[in-house]
Amino acid sequence: MADPIKYQRPPVELAGAMDAYLYGCTPAEDCGVCASLMHELDDAKKAEDWGKAYDAAAAVRNHPRHDQRPRSISATGSPCSAPVVTK
Protein backbone atom coordinates (compact mmCIF):
# COMPACT_ATOMS: atom_id res chain seq x y z
CA MET A 1 0.00 0.00 0.00
CA ALA A 2 1.30 3.46 -0.88
CA ASP A 3 2.06 5.95 1.86
CA PRO A 4 -0.27 8.97 1.91
CA ILE A 5 1.26 12.35 1.11
CA LYS A 6 1.78 14.34 4.30
CA TYR A 7 2.63 17.70 2.78
CA GLN A 8 0.59 20.25 0.90
CA ARG A 9 0.75 20.18 -2.88
CA PRO A 10 0.47 23.24 -5.16
CA PRO A 11 -3.04 24.05 -6.39
CA VAL A 12 -4.34 22.38 -9.53
CA GLU A 13 -5.12 24.84 -12.32
CA LEU A 14 -7.71 23.90 -14.91
CA ALA A 15 -6.62 24.73 -18.45
CA GLY A 16 -8.78 27.70 -19.43
CA ALA A 17 -12.14 25.91 -19.30
CA MET A 18 -13.18 27.56 -16.07
CA ASP A 19 -11.86 30.98 -17.14
CA ALA A 20 -14.14 31.03 -20.17
CA TYR A 21 -17.08 29.89 -18.06
CA LEU A 22 -16.55 32.35 -15.18
CA TYR A 23 -15.12 35.41 -16.92
CA GLY A 24 -16.50 35.14 -20.46
CA CYS A 25 -18.82 37.95 -21.52
CA THR A 26 -19.67 40.01 -24.60
CA PRO A 27 -20.12 43.77 -24.13
CA ALA A 28 -22.66 45.71 -26.17
CA GLU A 29 -21.09 47.89 -28.86
CA ASP A 30 -20.73 51.64 -28.21
CA CYS A 31 -21.84 51.36 -24.58
CA GLY A 32 -19.90 53.28 -21.96
CA VAL A 33 -21.20 51.09 -19.15
CA CYS A 34 -20.03 47.88 -20.84
CA ALA A 35 -16.67 49.46 -21.71
CA SER A 36 -16.15 50.52 -18.09
CA LEU A 37 -17.06 47.05 -16.82
CA MET A 38 -14.66 45.43 -19.29
CA HIS A 39 -11.92 47.75 -18.04
CA GLU A 40 -12.70 46.66 -14.46
CA LEU A 41 -12.60 43.03 -15.58
CA ASP A 42 -9.17 43.45 -17.21
CA ASP A 43 -7.78 45.28 -14.15
CA ALA A 44 -9.08 42.61 -11.78
CA LYS A 45 -7.59 39.82 -13.90
CA LYS A 46 -4.19 41.56 -13.93
CA ALA A 47 -4.36 41.97 -10.15
CA GLU A 48 -5.53 38.34 -9.82
CA ASP A 49 -8.56 39.51 -7.84
CA TRP A 50 -10.84 36.75 -9.06
CA GLY A 51 -13.87 37.84 -7.03
CA LYS A 52 -13.91 41.29 -8.61
CA ALA A 53 -13.22 39.78 -12.03
CA TYR A 54 -16.24 37.49 -11.72
CA ASP A 55 -18.42 40.38 -10.50
CA ALA A 56 -17.44 42.55 -13.48
CA ALA A 57 -18.01 39.71 -15.97
CA ALA A 58 -21.40 38.93 -14.43
CA ALA A 59 -22.37 42.62 -14.62
CA VAL A 60 -21.52 42.68 -18.34
CA ARG A 61 -23.51 39.47 -18.93
CA ASN A 62 -26.49 40.88 -17.01
CA HIS A 63 -26.36 44.35 -18.58
CA PRO A 64 -29.25 44.77 -21.04
CA ARG A 65 -28.42 44.23 -24.68
CA HIS A 66 -28.99 47.53 -26.41
CA ASP A 67 -30.20 46.13 -29.71
CA GLN A 68 -33.13 44.42 -27.97
CA ARG A 69 -34.61 47.46 -26.20
CA PRO A 70 -35.28 51.09 -27.06
CA ARG A 71 -32.26 53.33 -26.52
CA SER A 72 -32.12 56.34 -24.29
CA ILE A 73 -29.25 58.49 -23.12
CA SER A 74 -28.19 57.80 -19.55
CA ALA A 75 -26.94 60.39 -17.07
CA THR A 76 -23.39 59.58 -18.19
CA GLY A 77 -24.22 60.38 -21.81
CA SER A 78 -23.82 56.84 -23.10
CA PRO A 79 -26.57 54.96 -24.92
CA CYS A 80 -28.15 52.66 -22.40
CA SER A 81 -31.53 51.04 -21.94
CA ALA A 82 -31.57 52.01 -18.27
CA PRO A 83 -33.88 54.91 -17.39
CA VAL A 84 -32.42 58.41 -17.25
CA VAL A 85 -31.77 59.52 -13.69
CA THR A 86 -32.14 63.22 -12.96
CA LYS A 87 -31.73 65.00 -9.66
Secondary structure, DSSP 4 states (H G I P E B T S, - for coil): -PPPP-SPPPPP---SHHHHHHH---PPTT-HHHHHHHHHHHHHHHTT-HHHHHHHHHHHHHSPPTTSS--EE-TTSSEESSPPP--
